[in-house]
Amino acid sequence: MRRTISGSLAGLLALSTVVAAPGLASAESEDPAPDAAGSVRQQAKKSNKVKATWDWTMPTFMKDKKTFVPTQDPNSPDYFQGGSYIKGPDGITDKPLKQLSRYKAAGNAVYGKFPKNGKFQVKLDASKSSGKGKLKCDWKITADGKTYRRKNLNCAKKKSVKLPEGRHALELQVTDAKGRSETVASHIRVKNVLMAIMGDSYASGVSIPPFTNPDIKTTPRQVGWDFGPCNRSRWGGFVRGAQALESADKRSNVTLVDVACGGAEVREGFIQTLNGKYPSGGILYPQRQIPFDGGAPPTTNQPAQVEQVNGVTRGAALDALYLSVGGNDAGLGTVAVACKIEDGLQGKNCYSEVPFFDATGTQALWQITDANLVRLKKSYTKMSRCLKSSGDSGGKACKTNKLDNNVIADKPTKTTPITVKKNKSVIHAMYPDLTTTKENGALAPCSLTNGESPMNQIDNTWALEQMYLGKSGETITLPTQYSPPLQTPSPATITPQGDGILPLIERNGQRYGWTVADQMYEASRGSGLCAPEPWEYGLATVLNPANNPGNPGAALHPNAIGQQQYAKMLGKQGKKISGIPVSKSSTNVVPDGGLG
């Protein structure tokens, strides 16, 4: 619906705009409804046949115009590519992440631009305007005390201008071939959403890599990581969550920095495998790049992820930070290996057994994981010092271990913290529930029956109650109804000293103001590894892939359903935190003789 400005009201408006033109947009009493094209249009008096209609867009950095259609048919010409693309968006960015030439340490990690002058391209569009003959457009934008003018332009063509972020006053005069004109006064909001993804394999997308095309068709099918040494994939739910913000609004765009890496921890650590300890780092400590596609383990390290983000962004404040870290610190992967041995091969309850990697033979698995969780709490505290709100002038120093010629410093030293626009800009994601299924509509712990879970019902109960939900000093009683045939729990009760991952993430939210992203966890209850429709890849599925390349790292990680759920959760929260979509322009029409 348009508002018509005429008679005494028009005269009053014309008088007021002469006095206070720059503040006209802020003086509006209501926002007009957009037309079918999403543009804002209003009419001056009836005698004026010129109608000024305008809008703006910002170039898309994360492009999603194609959908990947997989194929399992070896006779298909697309088999070696894994499938083919058709037109239409699927929520997944079409092109791989790119490496930033001025900062290569992060590998392929970037979508979008980082202009030194802080100005982003905006396309002004008045092509929907109407009048007699060829229309001419005069644009005037006031931003940060500077005036940007574009005069005597063909209204049929879009005009590009580079502007700083923020809400800026805008005036547009449209003139037709008879010299009649209409002038509108409004505002434009320039918004580039600067985002980062940090953390472990859940954030990197280790379980859902894109395919690549081998040079010759006799080569087995391969996967094409965006960055192989970190198992980084644009198909993962975290990148999809960023794409959701890009796709939600043509009047803004997204610049993404993705430094997530499989195996990442907060501080120095290791991933325990059957072949021994594999060194690890992550947020605050340099991380050894991980083996992929069956290759030999690399010997190179990457800087701490905090340093990588600042190196790429030049220290700019983040609008949103997607974070997943803590699972490796707690030892989830190690637990899976140990329980596969104890439960699946030896018929024991792994929580109470000394695991294969404990050379001293003195601690049960639950005691080792409890110590890990105690340390994780301290690690989160150290990490918090490196995630600083732009309004926070206090706090202790952020410290990381520096990397020099692939040599890691012995001690952490002061580092510039990552700046976030607000404390709630840090969106800390909880892991999905791997441990439960549903029986007769009720939650039940997974069993070993279908070979997907590495743990029996007793140990799945233990993993959930201690590693996910446990609270310091609160006793956990293990279930006995599964014994026999399972061994009776011994000890029957345990009292951990460390908090589980979920209480720790909730503590971070309460203490630091971060956003607790636990919706994925809550929604995944009953869709664990052994469920009929799981949200994660189980062991049997990963170890026996059908017509696909092997990817053992996918075990216990989100499958296509789980990745989509992550995208849904993170996209919703990212839009809320970042203010996307931006507010549409609201326009006051100025009669002839007024502004312009």
N, C-alpha and C positions, 0 to 999 in steps of 0.2 A: 504494500500500500504506500502511495506517495503522499507527502504533505504538500499542499499548494500554498505558496506564500504570496499574498496579494494584499492590495488596499493598505490600510493603516498599519497592519502587521508587517508588511513588506517594508514600508517606510521606516518603521521603528528598527527593524533588523538592519536595514542599510545604514542608518545612523549609528547604531551600536558597533557595526563592523568597522566603520571608518575610525572609530576611537580605539578599538581593541582588536585589531585584526589577528595578531598572532595567537591570541587565546580563544579564538572563536570556537574551535572544536570542543574545548573543555566546557563551553557554556551551553552545550546542547541539553534539552530537557528530556529527550528520548532518542533511542536509536531506531532508525527506519528499518523496515523489513527488507531483506535482500530479494532481488528478483530471481527468476528461475536459473539464471547463470551464476548466481552467487554474488553478483555485484550489487553495489548500492547506488540507487538512482533516485533523484528527486527533481521536481518540476518547479520552475519559477512561476511567474504569472502567465495566464492563458495566452496573452498576445505573443509571448516568446515561444517560438516553435523549436528552439534548440534544446536538446536534452543532453546533459552531460552525465555520462555513466562511466565509472572507472573502477579499477581494481588493481591489485599488484600480485606478483608471484616472486618466489625466490627459486633459483635453479636447484634441481634435485641432485644431491650427492650420492644417496643410496638408492639406486634405481631398481625397481621391481616391476618389470613389464613382461616377464616370461614365467612359465611354469614348467618344471622338469617332470617328465613322464618316464618313470623307470621301466626297464624291461628285464625279464628273467629268461627270455628266449635266446638261446645261443645262436639260433639261425637268423636273428634279427640283425640288420645292418647297424643298428644302434647298440648292439650288445656290448661292444668293447668300450663304449662311452658310458655304459650303465643305463642309457636311455637317451631321450632327446627332449628338446624344448618346443613348446607351443606358445602362442600368444596368450597373454593374460597373466595378471599377478598371482603369486602363490604365497606371499608373505616372506619370501626369501630373496635376499639381494642377488641380482643376476651376476655381477662381476666379482672376482676375488678381491680380497683386501690387498692394499698396495703398500709398498715400502716407501718411506719418506726419505728422499735423497739426502737431506741434511742430518738425518738421524737414523742410521741403519741398524742400530743395536737391537731394536724391537722386532726386526724382521718385517714380514707383511702384516701390517697392523692398523692401516688407516683407510678411512673413507672421508672425503671432503677436503676443505681448505683451511689454512691457518694464516690469514693475511697479516702482514706485519703492521699495517696501518689500522687494523681493526675494522675495515670497511668491507661489506659484503654486497654482492651484486643483487640488485632489485630490478625487476622488469615492470614498468608502469604501463598500464593498458587502458586506453580510452576508446577502443575500437567499437564498443557497443553504443557509443554516443550517436545521436541522430540530428539532422538538420538539412538544410538545402545545399546540395553540391558537396564539394570537397571540404572537409572539416580541418581546421587548424587547432592545435592544442598548445597552450602555454602552461608549463608546470613550474611550481615554486615550492620547494621543501626547505624548511628551517630545521637544522639539526646541530645541536651543540654549539649554538651561536653562529653557525655558518649557513649561508643561504645557497642552495643548489637550484639553478634555473635551467630550464630547457624550453626554448621559445620557438614559436612558428613551426611546429612539427606536424607532420601528417598524422592525424588521429588514428588512421587505419593501421598504423604500424606501432608495435610495442617499442618502448624506449628504455634502455638500460642505464642505470645510474648506480654508483657505489656509495653506500651509506653506512654510517656506524649503527650499531644496535641501539634500540630504544624506540620510544614513542615520539614521533616528530610531526609538527604542524605541516599541513599540505594544502595548497590551493591549486585548482585547475580551472582554466578558462577555455571553453570550447567555442569557437567562432565559425559560423558557416559562410557560404559563398556570398550571401547578401549582407554580411557584416554584422548579423545578429549574434549575440553571444549569451552564454550562461556561465556563471562562475560558481564553483563549489568550494567550500572551505571544510577541511576535515583533518584527519590525521592518518599516519601510517606507522605501523609497528614493525620494525625490522628485528627479526629473531633468528639467530643461529643457535641451535641447541648443541652445546659441546658436551659429549658424553664419553665415558670410559668404561671398559670392561676389565676387571682384574680378578685374579684368583686362579682356581684349579681347573681340573678337567671338566667339571660340570659347566663351568663358564666357557671353556675353550671349545666345547662341542666335540669331544673326542669320539663319541659314539655314533656320529652321523656325518662322516666326511663326504664331500662331493666326489664324483668320479672324474677321471681324466682320460684322455685318449692316448694310448700308447702309439709309438711310431709305426709299428707294424702289427697286423691283426693276429699274428701268431703269439704275441705276447699276452700273458694272462691279464685278466682284468685288474686294474689298479685303482687306487683312490688318489684324488688330487687335493691334498690339504691346502688350505690357504697359506699355512706356514707349518710344514711338516715337523720341524724340531720341537714344536709345542703342541702338535695335534690340534691346531687351531682351524676351525671350520666356520664359514659363514652360514652354514645350514643349521648351526646350533641355536637353541632357544634364546640365548642372550643377545646374539646379533639380530635375530628376528624381533626381539623386544625393542631394539633400537630402530629397526626398519618400520615397526608399527608407528613410531613417532614421525618418521619421514613421510610415510604414506598418509598420515592423518590430516596433513595440512599443506596446501600449496603456498601459503603465505609465510612459511618458515622453512628451514632445512636443518639437517643434522650433520654434524661432524663427529665421527666416531674414532676413538682410539682403543684398540683391543690388544691388550698385552697378556691376556689369560694364557696359562700354560699347564698342560697336563702334569700332574705330580706336584703342583705348587703347594707350599706351606707358608705360614706367616714368617717363620724364622728358619734358621738352619735346621735341617732334618735329613731324613732318608726314607726311601721306600724299600721295605723289606721284601725281597723276592726269594725264590728257591735258589737263585744263583748268588745270593748274598745281598748286602746293603748297596742301594743305589743312592748316591748323594742327591739331596734336593734342597731347594731354597724357595724363593718366591717373592712375597711382598716386601720384606725388609732385607733379604739376603740373596745374593746372586744364585741363579738356578742352573744346574747342569741341564743342557738340552737333552731331550729324551729320545730313545730310538723309535723309529717308525717304519712301517711297511717292511718289517723283517730285517732292517739294516742294522749295522753295527752301532752300538751306542756312541754318540759324539763325545768328544772330550772338551768341548768349548762350553763356556758359561755365558749367561746373559746378565746384565745388571739387575739389581733389585727392581721390582715392578714399579715401586714409587718413583725411582729415578727414570725409568723408561717413560712413564706418563708425563712427567715434567719435561723430559727431553723432547718429547714430541710436541707438547702443547706450549712450550716456552713458559710454563708456569701459569697459564691462564686458568681462571676459575671454572670448574665444571658445573654444568647445570644438573647432571645426574651421573652417578657412579653405580654400575651394577657390580656387585661383589659376591663371590662364592669362595669361601676358604674356611678351613677347619677340619674337613674330613680326613685329609692326609695327616694332619697334625695329631688327630685322635687315633689314627691307625686303622681306618675302615678297610683299606685294601689289604693290609697285613692280616686283619681279623678274618677276612674272606679266605685267604690262602690257608691260614692255620685251621680254620673250621672245616674247610674242604677235606683236609687231611684227617683231622680228628673225628669229625662227624661222619663224613661220607665214606672214608676208607677204613676207619678203625671202630666205628660204632660208639664213640664216646661223646661226652658233652664238652665242647671245646673251651667254654668259659672257665672251667676249673682245672684245665690241663696246662702243663708247662708247654708253650709253643715251640715249634721246631727251631726258631731263631734265637732262643734264650740259651746261651752257652752255659750260664751258671746253673740253670735248672732249679732256680729257687722261687720264681714268681709264676703264678697262674696268669692266664691271659687277661682275666678281668682286672687283676692288679696292675698289669702293665698298661692297659688302656686307661685305667683310673689315673695313673701317674701322667699319662699323655694329656688327659683332660685338665689336670691341675696346671700343667705347663701351658696349655692352650689359653687358659684364662689370663695368664701373665702375658702371653703373646698378643692377645687381643688388646690388652692395655698398651703395650708398646706400639702396636699398629695404630691405635687411636691418636697417638701424638703426630702421626704422619698424615692424618686426614683432618684438615683444619678448615673450619668455616671462615668465610671472608670477613665475618663480623667478630671473630674470636682473636683477640690480641694476646691472650695469655696462653698458658699451657707449657709443658716441658718440651725440650728439644726433640725433634724427630731425628732418629739415627738409623743408618743403614751401613752394611759392610760394602765398601767400595770395591770396584773391579778395575784392575790395571794390567793390561796385556794378558788377560785371562787368569791373572793371579788374584785371589780373593784376600782382602785385608783381614788380619787376625781379629781386629776389634772394630765394632761399629763406631762411626763418627757422625757428626752433625750433618744433616741433609735438609734441604728445603722441603717442607711438607707439601702435599697436594692440597690445593685450595678448592673447596666446594662452595657454591653459592649459599647454601644453607646446610645445617647439620642433617636435615632430613633428606638432602640430596644423595646421601649414601644409602643405597638400597641393598641391604644385606640379606641374601637369599638363603633360606633353609633348604636342606636336602629333602627329596621325596622319601616316603616310607617304603623301604625295600622289604620289610619283614612280615607284612600281613596280607591275608586274603580274606574272602568272605565265605562263610559257611552258613547256609540257611538265613542269609541276610545279616549275620552278625560277624564282627571282626574276629579273626582267628590267626594265630601265628603260622607262618609257612612251615611246611615239612620238606623232606628230601624227596618226596614221591616222584615228581616229574624231572628231577635233575637240574632244575633252574636255580634253586637256592643252595648255597653252600652249607646251610645250617639246618638243624632239626628244630622242632617246635620249642624245646627248652631254650636253645641258644638264640633263636630269633626273639624270644621273649626277653632274654637277657640283653641282647643288643639294643632292642627298643627301649627297655626300661632304664638301662644304665647309660649307653653311649648317646642316645637321642634325648631322653627325658630325665635322666637322673639328677638328683639334687644332693649336694654335699650333706652328709650326716643322716640321710634318710635311708632306712633299710629296705632292700628289695628282696621279696620272697619269690623264689623260682617255682614254676608249676610242677606238680607231681603227677597230674592226671595222664601224662604221656608215658609214664613208667610203670610196668613194662609196656611195650618192648624196649623203650629207651632206658638208659641207665638213670637211676634215681639221682636227682641233683644233690651234689655234695661238694661244698657246703650248700645247705638249703636256703640260706640267706646270706646276702652280702651287703656291706655298708660302704658305699664309695665316698671318697673325700673330695672328688671333683664333680663339678656340674656337667650335665650333658650338653650337647651342642645347641639344642633349642633354648634351654635356659640361659646359656651364654650369649646367644644372639639376642635374646630378649633383654638381657642385662645391658648389652651394648646399646640397644634402643633407648632404654631408660636412662642410662648414664651419659651417653653421648648425643642423644637425639637422633640417631640414625633410624631409618625406616626399616621395620622388621617385616621381611617378605616371607611369611610362613603359609600363605594361602596355598601354594603348591603342595606343601607337606600335608596340610589338612585335607585337600582334595584327593590326594593320592592314597589315603588310608584305605586298605583293602585291595589295592591294585599293585601289590608287591611282586617280587620275582616269580612266585609260584602261582599267581592269580591267573584265571582263564584269559583275561585281557590286561596283562601287566603294562605298567608305564615305563618299565626298564627292561634292558636286555638281561636275560638270565644266562647261566653258564652253558647249558645245553645248546641254546640258540647260537651263542657266539662261537662255541667250539666246533659246531657243525653247520657253517653257513651254506645256504643253498645258492649256488651259482654266483656268489659274491666273494670278493677278496677277503682274506682273513683279517680280522681286526680285534685281537684279544682284549685290547684296552677298552672295548665297548662294554664288557661285562660289568654289571651293576651300575650302568649309566643309562640315562633316559633314551628310550627308543623314540620313534616318530611321534607317538602320542604324548610322551613325556616332554619332548622338546616343544611341542605345540602348547602344552600347558604352561611351560616356563615363559614362552613368548607372550601368552595371554596375560599372565600375572605381571611380568615386567613391563610389557607395553602399557598396560593400564596404569601402573604406578608411575612409570616414566612420564606419561602424559600429564598426570596430576601434578607431579613434582615440578615439571618444566613449564607448565602453563600452555600446553598444546591441546587444541589449536589456538592460535592467537586470536584476540578479539577482532571482529571484522570492523572495517572502517564505518564510521557514522558521519553523515554528511549534512551540512546546512547549505541550502541554495541561496546565493546572493543575487538579487535582481540586477538588471542592467544599471550601470552607474555606481555600483558598489565596488567590491574588491576587484582587482585586476586592472 
